[in-house]
Amino acid sequence: MQDKPLQIEKVADPDETAVVLRIHGPLLLGNFFPLQTEVRADSSNLLIIDVADMPYIDSAGIGCLVGAHVSRENSGRKLIIVGANERLLTSLKVTKVDQLFTFAPTVEQARAQAGGA
């Protein structure tokens, strides 16, 4: 599982107000830089990171997500994590960073949640 490569699928709304980054594979020390680059380059009002196909995360991957949250929060833009499984949620709880994030079960619900905020 941990040797599966990281793939990032980027899906932008036609109006460019939201971007979805779908993560395929584990988010680890050896492969989180492409995600970090995508997050830093994104200027949308809403960034949705879909982790439904992310089987595993290590501490560097958690740090990457925290960095994404902090950079978006400091610029007044939203970040929502979608499709988090129990393993990811447990990792975030154990490291005591789970409360930093906004979670939604689906991309559609994340958009609705962001629109109503």
Rosetta silent file (secondary structure, phi, psi, omega in degrees, C-alpha in Angstrom):
SEQUENCE: MQDKPLQIEKVADPDETAVVLRIHGPLLLGNFFPLQTEVRADSSNLLIIDVADMPYIDSAGIGCLVGAHVSRENSGRKLIIVGANERLLTSLKVTKVDQLFTFAPTVEQARAQAGGA
SCORE:     score description
SCORE:     0.000 S_00000001
   1 L     0.000  -46.051 -177.150    0.000    0.000    0.000 S_00000001
   2 L   -70.510  -17.654 -178.631    2.704    2.522    0.925 S_00000001
   3 L   -90.049   -0.816  176.095    4.637    1.877   -2.302 S_00000001
   4 L   -68.260  133.754 -178.572    1.731    2.951   -4.504 S_00000001
   5 L   -69.684  154.330  176.619    2.668    6.220   -6.255 S_00000001
   6 L   -84.242  130.482  174.412    0.851    9.458   -5.461 S_00000001
   7 E  -125.503  138.607 -179.796   -1.352   10.790   -8.231 S_00000001
   8 E  -120.723  121.013  177.867   -3.157   14.128   -8.103 S_00000001
   9 E  -105.697  122.448 -177.711   -6.171   14.740  -10.310 S_00000001
  10 E  -103.927  127.239  179.130   -7.146   18.422  -10.585 S_00000001
  11 E  -127.017  116.559 -179.435  -10.746   19.352  -11.414 S_00000001
  12 E  -103.959  144.043  171.754  -11.633   23.055  -11.713 S_00000001
  13 L   -68.783  151.145  177.163  -15.100   24.557  -11.784 S_00000001
  14 L   -57.789  -34.094 -178.871  -15.891   26.474  -14.981 S_00000001
  15 L   -87.780    1.433  175.581  -16.161   29.692  -12.972 S_00000001
  16 L    64.260   17.278  178.802  -12.824   28.998  -11.210 S_00000001
  17 L   -84.979  -20.380  178.993  -14.292   29.580   -7.749 S_00000001
  18 E  -138.522  146.905  175.564  -13.505   26.051   -6.565 S_00000001
  19 E  -129.646  136.775  175.660  -10.839   23.476   -7.327 S_00000001
  20 E  -109.938  127.304  172.001  -10.946   19.797   -6.412 S_00000001
  21 E  -109.470  112.773  178.283   -7.692   17.910   -5.937 S_00000001
  22 E   -94.140  121.731 -178.348   -8.328   14.166   -5.907 S_00000001
  23 E   -95.733  125.440  176.599   -5.521   12.283   -4.199 S_00000001
  24 E  -118.817  116.275 -179.005   -4.841    8.739   -5.397 S_00000001
  25 L   106.856  173.098 -177.665   -2.303    6.816   -3.324 S_00000001
  26 L   -74.465  151.124  177.352   -0.614    7.430    0.029 S_00000001
  27 E  -106.012  107.947 -169.482    0.594   10.883    1.087 S_00000001
  28 L  -132.553  170.069  177.742    4.120   10.383    2.418 S_00000001
  29 L   -51.746  -41.253 -175.566    7.448   12.097    3.055 S_00000001
  30 L   -79.503   -5.843 -175.002    8.782   10.939   -0.286 S_00000001
  31 L  -141.083    9.397 -175.135    5.882   12.173   -2.401 S_00000001
  32 L   -80.660  -12.452 -176.223    4.002   15.097   -0.818 S_00000001
  33 H   -60.143  -40.129  176.990    5.844   17.846   -2.751 S_00000001
  34 H   -61.107  -37.716  177.400    3.575   17.733   -5.841 S_00000001
  35 H   -66.632  -43.731  178.935    0.509   18.248   -3.618 S_00000001
  36 H   -58.458  -41.739  178.824    2.250   21.078   -1.787 S_00000001
  37 H   -64.265  -44.389  178.108    3.050   22.709   -5.138 S_00000001
  38 H   -60.578  -44.870 -178.258   -0.571   22.380   -6.350 S_00000001
  39 H   -64.064  -44.006 -179.008   -1.912   23.887   -3.123 S_00000001
  40 H   -65.811  -33.571 -178.259    0.512   26.813   -3.229 S_00000001
  41 H   -80.104  -15.928 -174.837   -0.300   27.535   -6.883 S_00000001
  42 L   -79.105  131.600  179.656   -4.061   27.450   -6.342 S_00000001
  43 L  -118.336   13.377 -179.503   -5.819   30.813   -6.051 S_00000001
  44 L   -69.334  160.208  177.170   -9.438   29.622   -5.932 S_00000001
  45 L   -71.248  -29.322 -177.588  -11.762   30.681   -3.125 S_00000001
  46 E  -132.152  122.780  174.159  -12.456   27.039   -2.255 S_00000001
  47 E  -112.665  122.266  178.073   -9.989   24.156   -2.413 S_00000001
  48 E  -109.103  121.465  177.153  -11.470   20.710   -1.894 S_00000001
  49 E  -104.618  111.514 -178.146   -8.993   17.920   -1.248 S_00000001
  50 E   -91.392  111.104 -176.018  -10.655   14.578   -1.982 S_00000001
  51 E  -108.659   17.311 -177.194   -8.823   11.879   -0.009 S_00000001
  52 E   -59.314  -28.626 -179.628  -11.288    9.035   -0.586 S_00000001
  53 E  -106.750   25.848  176.990   -8.613    7.110   -2.533 S_00000001
  54 L  -106.198  102.290 -173.023   -5.770    7.894   -0.105 S_00000001
  55 L   -76.205  -20.533 -171.368   -5.141    4.677    1.837 S_00000001
  56 L  -155.396  149.459  175.549   -2.375    5.938    4.111 S_00000001
  57 E  -141.922  142.374  174.483   -0.725    9.109    5.400 S_00000001
  58 L  -108.516 -175.052 -175.310    2.450    9.614    7.423 S_00000001
  59 H   -63.981  -33.402  177.430    3.502   12.547    9.606 S_00000001
  60 H   -67.603  -38.439  176.115    4.986   14.429    6.644 S_00000001
  61 H   -63.730  -41.258  176.370    1.698   14.034    4.768 S_00000001
  62 H   -62.257  -42.407  177.322   -0.175   15.351    7.798 S_00000001
  63 H   -60.565  -37.113  177.378    2.240   18.279    7.882 S_00000001
  64 H   -63.536  -43.779  178.192    1.500   18.948    4.221 S_00000001
  65 H   -65.600  -40.590  177.932   -2.253   19.092    4.946 S_00000001
  66 H   -63.287  -43.144  177.495   -1.685   21.351    7.957 S_00000001
  67 H   -60.098  -40.684  177.814    0.479   23.643    5.814 S_00000001
  68 H   -62.132  -44.668  179.482   -2.273   23.762    3.192 S_00000001
  69 H   -60.410  -48.794 -176.205   -4.821   24.675    5.860 S_00000001
  70 H   -63.387  -44.263 -178.493   -2.635   27.423    7.354 S_00000001
  71 H   -65.538  -37.483  178.806   -1.776   29.019    3.997 S_00000001
  72 H   -71.089  -43.185 -178.725   -5.434   29.060    2.918 S_00000001
  73 H   -63.069  -40.901 -179.594   -6.676   30.347    6.272 S_00000001
  74 H   -65.697  -22.579  179.890   -4.101   33.159    6.295 S_00000001
  75 L  -104.104    7.830  176.588   -5.338   34.328    2.894 S_00000001
  76 L    75.892   17.938  179.429   -9.045   34.069    3.740 S_00000001
  77 L  -108.672  155.422 -173.609   -9.713   31.129    1.418 S_00000001
  78 E   -96.515  149.098  173.713  -11.390   27.850    2.365 S_00000001
  79 E  -131.598  128.131  176.943  -10.065   24.303    2.431 S_00000001
  80 E  -128.293  133.501  177.176  -12.356   21.305    2.872 S_00000001
  81 E   -97.984  129.917 -175.608  -11.241   17.685    3.086 S_00000001
  82 E  -117.025  141.344  171.323  -13.609   15.199    1.477 S_00000001
  83 L    75.621   24.622 -178.510  -13.915   11.435    1.839 S_00000001
  84 L   -67.274  127.632  177.628  -11.646   10.959    4.856 S_00000001
  85 L   -85.940  173.029 -177.385  -11.620    7.335    6.011 S_00000001
  86 H   -60.575  -36.380 -179.126  -11.329    6.208    9.641 S_00000001
  87 H   -62.764  -44.696  178.141   -7.603    5.588    9.301 S_00000001
  88 H   -66.127  -45.823 -179.907   -6.947    9.167    8.206 S_00000001
  89 H   -59.472  -40.349  178.150   -9.306   10.622   10.810 S_00000001
  90 H   -64.081  -43.121  178.606   -7.575    8.599   13.528 S_00000001
  91 H   -60.530  -41.042  179.564   -4.147    9.812   12.368 S_00000001
  92 H   -69.587  -36.274  178.309   -5.358   13.419   12.498 S_00000001
  93 H   -68.847  -43.591 -179.381   -6.922   12.915   15.949 S_00000001
  94 H   -61.028  -37.943  179.711   -3.808   11.260   17.390 S_00000001
  95 L   -86.483    1.297  175.102   -1.669   14.172   16.192 S_00000001
  96 L    62.172   33.034  177.277   -4.292   16.594   17.562 S_00000001
  97 L  -115.140    0.691 -176.537   -4.766   18.492   14.288 S_00000001
  98 H   -58.721  -32.725 -176.870   -8.215   17.143   13.340 S_00000001
  99 H   -74.770  -10.455  175.994   -9.956   20.263   14.673 S_00000001
 100 H   -70.909  -29.878 -167.991   -8.074   22.463   12.208 S_00000001
 101 L   -98.269  153.111  169.096   -9.913   20.966    9.260 S_00000001
 102 E  -102.441  131.611 -177.823  -13.393   21.145    7.821 S_00000001
 103 E  -116.944  150.612  173.257  -14.614   17.770    6.582 S_00000001
 104 E  -144.926  149.685 -179.017  -17.403   16.742    4.222 S_00000001
 105 L   -73.627  -30.549 -178.144  -18.437   13.293    2.988 S_00000001
 106 L  -137.284  163.010  177.529  -18.707   14.291   -0.707 S_00000001
 107 H   -61.876  -42.732 -179.717  -17.529   17.028   -3.058 S_00000001
 108 H   -61.138  -41.733  179.211  -21.126   18.176   -3.582 S_00000001
 109 H   -69.367  -32.898  176.803  -21.673   18.493    0.163 S_00000001
 110 H   -64.757  -42.688  177.863  -18.390   20.389    0.518 S_00000001
 111 H   -62.567  -43.624  179.276  -19.529   22.895   -2.108 S_00000001
 112 H   -63.832  -42.055  179.693  -22.894   23.297   -0.388 S_00000001
 113 H   -62.981  -42.376 -179.334  -21.204   23.673    2.991 S_00000001
 114 H   -70.354  -35.636  179.306  -18.836   26.343    1.655 S_00000001
 115 H   -68.771  -29.872 -178.373  -21.657   28.182   -0.090 S_00000001
 116 L   -88.937   -5.301 -176.523  -23.659   28.352    3.107 S_00000001
 117 L   -84.604    0.000    0.000  -20.769   29.570    5.236 S_00000001
